[in-house]
Amino acid sequence: MMAQFQTWFGAAPYLAIGIQLMPLTPVSESRDDIDWAKQLYPSFAESCHTATDCDEEGWGVLLYAILAEVGHPEKAIAYAESLSLDVFETAGGNGHSLTNTIWYYSTRPKTEPLELFSFAPTQSPIVLAQKIRSPVDASLCPPCGSDICSGDDNKCPVNAAPYLCTDGPALGGCSMDPWEHQTDICHKCCLLSVECQQS
């Protein structure tokens, strides 16, 4: 008669949420009410992006399915295209393929996009940032210099979260949108490019 918010994979919230979302099929549309998805996304994102192995173990495939459902399919597709094919052989990626994932992300019904939030990183380099205010000034994060391009901090996925925090509590964190300056979370940032990743 006991109910627990955990799985045999572990007790992290992203595991308990993610396992309910697999596999991604046409039937998922009947399961995933849009209001429920918009309520679920922030806590799922915070749990996944502050963990060290959520993306590596494929659970991000499910997180970004919800991101696509709540009105951000382009960001979700960019994420999928940045993944190694090995991700689809992991616990969270099991049952998916890159083709199926991109199909699912790109076919979500149109909806009013959910305003995105971000969270400071713990150890994972892929994070969402603190709440992004509109409009966002992209000049706040100029292109990263050669010192960063050739250094150890060059870890952000360019297609999914290219804005690197270079000073502040979120140091080393990546965001899909420019970090705002003068905040408690990130004092300085720069934008990684494909050319930077190849240097």
Protein Blocks (a to p, Z undefined) as FASTA:
>chain_A
ZZcdddfkbmcfklmmmmmmpccdfklmmmmgfklmmmmmmmmmmmmmmcfklmmnopmm
mmmmmmmmnopamlmmmmmmmpcfklmmmmklgoiafklmmmmmmmgccddddddddddd
fklmbdcdddddddddfklmccddfklmmmmklmbcfklomcccfbdjkgoiacfbdcde
hiakbmbdcdddfklmmZZ
